[in-house]
């Protein structure tokens, strides 16, 4: 009997532990704190890297014997130890992200739909993997640097050895830099999603986030996809994603500008640049960014004459979702856009350009047209500066009549946008106003 009693008490203790987990608000706050701590640790890490370079250059200039490079208690090796401790902190933060992943995976409350929390859990799981990979590579880099500094004491140390060591370290550092940029973007997306969770609860706690039925989606589509006021002059070629004149004699050396991942912080600046140059575009927005401030941004964009397109709620790979999950991703964002600017979007752009038959089923229900692109480059590291991005966007081999240009709501794209427009104009290209663009299905 005593043994049985112990088992029962243990079961009760487990049940109490399960019931005493954090509330949704507490978990959101905890995850936000972890994000802030992670960002702070990264900043400290970057500062230590800068300090290490300063120490390295000073030692090369002042230490003729190079003995300090092999001094385990010297400034260089102290710096390595400090950065190793910061990586340990990042690993601790990642454990908190892992707990958050489990929380949202198992969440069964009524404030958020299972589709939303599962998608967010997948996002956190991806972030976990990125932080793990970064930590492993960074520890490898520290070991490389330690071995490199110790090798300065070897008798056969020469300039060739010195140069080769620097090349190896720089190569690893470039990989780390790329990974750090990706992690930073993921952290920003995480913050936006957490803000969206809180906004959703504040604005309408009783919102039903389940996917709408096909009948409900069809009712939306029949009621509110507003036809543009301008007379259509161009049609989207849904096989090539290019822009084609509807009639002979219409200007054919044209391009269409599209901006994805809005509003991410640069959309209004980009819109002002385009307005100054007499150019318009489609801003494809993510619902997760449409908190109160985000809604105001797309209202302003709409008032300025820019078209608002749908880029899903949470930016998932749609091929990995069921049709109901896809419907929720698309329709929920359509609903928010319509609530904000008064009309539902006509055009849809899938994250990563990935769609399947289920996607087209949902788009047909919504009366929408899919739109991918001809080319884009601003997510690649080598083009994440204004000069390189301008050069490739203006001189891309894919540039041709009717090119559909993909760009993103990012600082380097914002800074390059004016020069991109000028460069294309100098090549003889004019820019299609989306209000003059129709879909093939609308002409049939």
C-alpha positions in Angstrom: 0.0 0.0 0.0 2.8 2.4 0.9 4.4 2.0 -2.5 1.1 2.6 -4.3 0.6 5.7 -2.2 3.9 7.1 -3.3 3.1 6.6 -7.0 -0.2 8.4 -6.5 1.4 11.3 -4.8 4.0 11.5 -7.6 1.3 11.6 -10.2 -0.5 14.4 -8.4 2.8 16.3 -8.2 3.3 15.9 -11.9 -0.2 17.1 -12.6 0.2 20.2 -10.4 3.5 21.0 -12.2 1.8 20.8 -15.5 -1.0 23.1 -14.4 1.5 25.6 -12.9 3.1 26.5 -16.2 3.3 30.1 -17.4 0.3 31.8 -18.9 0.4 33.0 -22.6 1.2 36.5 -21.5 3.9 35.3 -19.2 5.4 33.1 -21.9 5.3 36.0 -24.4 7.0 38.3 -21.9 9.6 35.6 -21.0 10.4 35.0 -24.7 10.7 38.8 -25.3 13.2 39.0 -22.4 15.2 36.1 -23.9 15.3 37.9 -27.3 16.6 41.1 -25.6 19.2 39.1 -23.7 20.3 37.3 -26.8 20.6 40.6 -28.8 22.6 42.1 -25.9 24.9 39.1 -25.8 25.5 39.4 -29.6 26.3 43.1 -29.2 28.8 42.3 -26.5 30.3 39.6 -28.7 30.8 42.0 -31.6 32.4 44.6 -29.2 34.8 41.9 -28.0 35.7 41.0 -31.6 36.5 44.7 -32.3 38.6 44.8 -29.2 40.4 41.6 -30.3 41.3 43.2 -33.6 42.7 46.3 -31.9 44.8 44.2 -29.5 46.0 42.0 -32.5 47.2 45.0 -34.5 48.8 46.6 -31.5 50.7 43.4 -30.6 51.9 43.1 -34.2 53.3 46.6 -34.1 54.9 46.6 -30.7 55.9 43.0 -29.8 58.9 42.3 -31.9 59.3 38.8 -30.3 55.6 37.9 -30.8 55.7 36.3 -27.3 52.5 37.9 -26.2 50.6 35.9 -28.9 51.5 32.7 -27.0 50.9 34.1 -23.6 47.9 32.3 -22.1 47.4 35.1 -19.6 47.8 37.9 -22.1 45.2 40.2 -23.5 44.5 38.2 -26.7 43.9 34.9 -24.8 41.8 36.7 -22.2 39.6 38.0 -25.1 39.2 34.5 -26.5 38.0 33.3 -23.0 35.6 36.2 -22.7 34.0 35.5 -26.1 33.8 31.8 -25.2 31.9 32.7 -22.1 29.5 34.9 -24.2 28.9 31.9 -26.5 28.0 29.9 -23.4 25.4 32.6 -22.6 24.0 32.4 -26.1 23.6 28.6 -25.5 21.7 29.3 -22.3 19.4 31.7 -24.1 18.8 29.0 -26.7 17.7 26.7 -23.9 15.0 29.3 -23.1 14.0 29.4 -26.7 13.7 25.6 -26.7 11.4 25.8 -23.7 9.3 28.4 -25.6 9.2 26.0 -28.6 7.8 23.3 -26.3 5.3 25.8 -24.8 3.8 26.9 -28.2 3.9 23.3 -29.5 1.7 22.1 -26.6 -0.4 25.3 -26.3 -4.1 24.5 -26.1 -5.6 27.8 -25.0 -8.3 29.7 -26.8 -6.5 33.0 -27.4 -4.5 31.6 -30.4 -5.3 28.9 -33.0 -3.3 25.7 -33.1 -2.3 26.6 -36.7 -0.8 29.9 -35.4 1.0 28.4 -32.4 2.3 25.4 -34.4 3.7 27.7 -37.1 5.3 29.9 -34.4 6.8 26.8 -32.7 8.3 25.7 -36.1 9.8 29.2 -36.4 11.3 28.9 -32.9 12.6 25.5 -33.7 14.4 26.9 -36.8 15.8 29.7 -34.6 17.1 27.0 -32.1 18.9 25.2 -34.9 20.4 28.5 -36.2 21.7 29.4 -32.7 23.1 25.9 -32.2 24.9 26.1 -35.5 26.2 29.6 -34.8 27.5 28.5 -31.4 29.3 25.5 -32.7 30.9 27.4 -35.5 31.9 30.2 -33.2 33.6 27.8 -30.8 35.4 26.4 -33.8 36.6 29.9 -34.7 37.9 30.5 -31.2 39.9 27.3 -31.3 41.3 28.3 -34.7 42.3 31.7 -33.4 43.9 30.2 -30.2 45.9 27.8 -32.3 46.9 30.6 -34.7 48.1 32.8 -31.9 50.0 29.9 -30.3 51.8 29.2 -33.6 53.5 32.6 -33.4 56.0 31.0 -31.0 57.0 28.3 -33.5 60.4 28.7 -35.1 59.2 28.2 -38.7 56.7 31.0 -38.4 56.9 33.1 -41.6 54.8 35.5 -43.6 53.2 32.8 -45.7 52.0 31.0 -42.5 50.7 34.3 -41.1 48.7 35.1 -44.3 47.3 31.6 -44.5 46.1 31.8 -40.9 44.4 35.1 -41.5 42.6 33.7 -44.6 41.3 30.7 -42.6 40.1 32.9 -39.8 38.5 35.4 -42.2 36.7 32.7 -44.0 35.1 31.4 -40.8 34.3 34.9 -39.7 32.4 35.6 -43.0 30.3 32.5 -42.4 29.6 33.7 -38.8 28.7 37.1 -40.1 26.1 35.6 -42.5 24.7 33.4 -39.8 24.5 36.3 -37.4 22.6 38.4 -40.0 20.1 35.6 -40.5 19.7 35.2 -36.7 19.1 38.9 -36.3 16.3 38.8 -38.9 14.8 35.8 -37.2 14.8 37.6 -33.9 13.1 40.6 -35.5 10.4 38.3 -37.0 10.0 36.7 -33.6 9.5 40.1 -31.9 6.9 41.0 -34.6 5.0 37.8 -34.1 4.9 38.2 -30.3 3.7 41.7 -30.8 1.0 40.4 -33.1 -0.1 37.8 -30.5 -0.5 40.6 -27.9 -2.2 42.9 -30.4 -4.6 40.1 -31.4 -5.6 39.6 -27.7 -6.0 43.4 -27.1 -8.0 44.3 -30.2 -10.4 41.4 -30.3 -10.0 38.7 -27.6 -12.9 36.7 -29.1 -11.6 36.5 -32.6 -12.1 33.1 -34.1 -8.7 32.2 -35.7 -9.9 28.9 -37.1 -9.7 28.6 -40.9 -12.9 29.9 -42.6 -15.0 27.5 -44.6 -14.8 27.5 -48.4 -18.2 29.2 -48.4 -17.1 32.0 -46.2 -14.0 32.5 -48.3 -16.0 32.6 -51.4 -18.4 35.1 -49.8 -15.3 37.4 -49.1 -14.1 37.0 -52.6 -17.4 37.9 -54.2 -17.8 41.0 -52.1 -14.7 43.0 -51.8 -11.8 42.6 -54.3 -12.0 46.1 -55.6 -11.3 46.7 -59.3 -8.6 49.4 -59.8 -10.0 52.7 -61.0 -7.5 53.1 -63.9 -8.2 51.5 -67.2 -6.1 48.3 -67.4 -3.2 48.5 -69.9 -1.2 45.5 -68.8 -1.8 41.9 -67.9 0.2 39.5 -65.7 1.6 36.5 -67.6 0.9 33.8 -65.0 3.3 31.4 -66.7 6.3 33.7 -66.8 5.3 36.2 -64.1 6.1 39.0 -66.5 4.0 42.1 -67.4 2.6 42.2 -71.0 0.6 45.0 -72.8 -3.0 44.2 -73.4 -3.1 45.9 -76.8 -0.6 46.6 -79.6 0.9 50.0 -79.3 1.1 50.1 -75.5 4.6 50.7 -74.2 6.3 47.3 -73.8 9.7 48.3 -72.3 8.4 48.3 -68.8 9.0 46.8 -65.4 7.0 46.3 -62.2 8.4 47.1 -58.8 7.2 44.9 -55.9 8.3 45.0 -52.2 7.9 42.0 -50.0 7.9 41.5 -46.2 6.3 44.9 -45.5 5.8 46.8 -43.2 9.3 45.9 -41.8 10.4 49.4 -40.9 11.4 50.9 -44.3 8.2 50.8 -46.3 7.3 54.5 -45.9 10.7 55.7 -46.8 10.7 53.5 -49.9 7.2 54.8 -50.8 8.3 58.4 -50.5 11.3 57.7 -52.7 9.1 56.2 -55.4 6.5 59.0 -55.1 9.2 61.6 -55.6 10.2 59.8 -58.8 6.6 59.3 -60.0 6.8 55.5 -59.6 4.4 53.1 -57.9 4.6 49.5 -56.7 2.9 46.6 -54.9 3.7 46.2 -51.3 3.2 42.5 -50.3 2.5 42.5 -46.6 2.8 39.9 -43.8 -0.1 39.9 -41.3 2.3 39.3 -38.4 3.6 42.8 -38.9 0.1 44.4 -38.9 -0.1 45.5 -35.3 -1.6 49.0 -34.7 1.5 50.7 -36.1 1.7 48.3 -39.0 -1.9 48.9 -39.9 -1.2 52.7 -39.9 1.7 52.1 -42.3 -0.4 50.2 -44.9 -3.2 52.7 -44.6 -0.7 55.4 -45.4 0.7 53.4 -48.3 -2.8 52.9 -49.6 -3.6 56.6 -49.3 -0.4 57.3 -51.3 -1.7 55.2 -54.1 0.4 52.0 -53.6 -1.3 48.6 -54.0 -1.3 46.3 -51.0 -0.8 42.6 -51.7 -0.9 39.5 -49.5 2.4 37.7 -48.4 0.7 35.4 -45.8 0.3 35.8 -42.1 3.5 34.2 -40.8 5.7 33.7 -43.9 5.7 29.8 -43.9 6.6 27.4 -46.7 3.1 26.7 -47.9 4.0 23.3 -49.3 4.5 22.1 -45.8 0.9 23.1 -44.7 -2.5 21.5 -45.1 -5.1 23.3 -47.2 -6.8 24.6 -44.0 -3.5 25.9 -42.7 -2.9 27.6 -46.0 -6.4 29.1 -46.0 -5.8 30.5 -42.6 -2.5 32.1 -43.6 -4.0 33.8 -46.6 -7.5 34.7 -45.5 -6.5 36.0 -42.0 -4.1 38.5 -43.7 -6.8 39.4 -46.3 -9.2 40.1 -43.4 -6.7 42.4 -41.6 -5.9 44.3 -44.8 -9.6 44.7 -45.6 -10.4 45.9 -42.0 -7.6 48.4 -42.4 -7.8 49.9 -45.9 -11.4 48.8 -46.9 -10.6 46.4 -49.8 -9.2 42.9 -50.0 -5.9 42.4 -52.0 -6.0 41.3 -55.6 -2.5 39.8 -55.7 -0.8 37.1 -53.6 2.9 36.3 -53.4 3.9 33.1 -51.7 6.9 33.1 -49.3 9.9 31.7 -51.2 7.6 31.5 -54.3 6.4 28.1 -53.3 2.9 27.1 -54.1 0.9 23.9 -54.7 -2.6 22.9 -55.9 -4.0 23.7 -52.5 -2.7 27.2 -52.7 -4.4 27.8 -56.0 -7.6 26.4 -54.6 -7.6 29.0 -51.8 -6.7 31.8 -54.2 -9.6 30.8 -56.4 -11.9 30.9 -53.3 -10.5 34.4 -52.5 -10.7 35.7 -56.1 -7.0 36.4 -56.0 -4.1 36.1 -58.5 -0.7 34.5 -57.7 2.3 36.6 -58.6 5.9 35.4 -58.4 8.7 37.4 -59.9 11.3 37.7 -62.7 14.4 38.3 -60.5 15.5 39.7 -57.1 18.8 39.6 -55.2 18.6 41.6 -52.0 18.5 38.6 -49.7 21.9 37.4 -50.9 24.8 38.6 -48.7 26.9 40.0 -51.5 24.0 42.4 -52.5 23.2 43.6 -49.0 24.7 47.0 -49.6 23.3 49.7 -51.8 26.0 49.9 -54.4 26.1 46.2 -55.2 22.4 45.9 -55.1 21.9 48.8 -57.5 24.4 47.3 -59.9 22.8 43.9 -60.1 19.2 45.1 -60.2 20.0 47.5 -63.1 22.3 45.1 -65.0 20.8 41.7 -64.2 20.8 39.2 -67.1 17.1 38.6 -66.4 16.2 42.2 -67.1 13.9 42.3 -70.1 10.6 43.9 -71.3 8.0 43.2 -68.6 10.4 42.3 -65.8 8.7 41.8 -62.5 11.3 43.0 -59.9 11.3 41.5 -56.4 12.7 43.6 -53.5 12.3 43.6 -49.8 11.5 46.0 -47.0 15.2 46.2 -45.9 17.5 49.1 -45.1 20.0 48.4 -47.9 17.2 48.1 -50.4 15.7 51.3 -49.2 19.0 53.1 -49.6 19.5 51.6 -53.2 15.9 52.1 -54.4 16.3 55.6 -55.9 19.4 54.6 -57.8 17.8 51.4 -59.1 14.8 53.4 -60.4 17.2 56.0 -62.1 19.4 53.2 -63.5 16.5 51.4 -65.1 15.0 54.7 -66.4 18.4 55.5 -68.1 18.1 52.1 -69.9 14.8 53.2 -71.3 12.5 51.4 -68.9 9.3 52.9 -67.6 7.3 51.5 -64.6 3.9 50.0 -64.6 1.5 51.4 -62.1 -0.3 48.4 -60.5 -3.6 50.2 -61.0 -3.1 49.6 -64.7 -2.4 45.9 -64.2 -5.0 43.2 -64.4 -4.9 39.4 -64.2 -5.7 37.2 -67.2 -8.8 35.8 -65.4 -10.2 39.3 -65.1 -10.1 39.8 -68.9 -11.8 36.5 -69.8 
